[in-house]
């Protein structure tokens, strides 16, 4: 039976729960594309089955921030997924902040160990700075999902070097997450 991975492409294309912007890029566009790439990679590997929260670049989930997050969580919980991966781009008023970090609800959990492997794979494949696995039990999608959940901040959209990677290496981010999943599950690439 395949491992079911729910991919949440963080944020909506506009208005309700829209994402960060920097260097002419929009977080919601990057997360949509990386999510579609990741779903395609996983669905081409018979050991996995993947679904995405947004099925088109213009799809809006929910009518406010809370309902947008609630919709994503309910989609994953009702499937039910085995693992939940939420994709995001970070932002800061300080343009020198850069790197990849992954958030989980608690330390030394299944999600925590998955996050370590995914983070290592992104840093190695894409060349972002390793900002570590961070604990944040207040994040809605981490505390309301019924399966291990990670929230991947791929890079800082407000940092010039990270923004270049977020623009040009979207497939590589997706493939790195796949590589992290393979290592976590002790699987060989196909």
Secondary structure as UniProt FT lines:
FT   STRAND          3..9
FT   TURN            16..17
FT   STRAND          21..22
FT   TURN            23..24
FT   STRAND          25..26
FT   HELIX           27..43
FT   TURN            46..47
FT   STRAND          48..52
FT   TURN            57..58
FT   HELIX           65..79
FT   STRAND          83..90
FT   TURN            95..96
FT   STRAND          100..104
FT   TURN            107..108
FT   HELIX           110..126
FT   STRAND          130..135
FT   TURN            137..138
FT   HELIX           140..143
FT   STRAND          148..156
FT   TURN            157..158
FT   HELIX           160..168
FT   HELIX           170..185
//
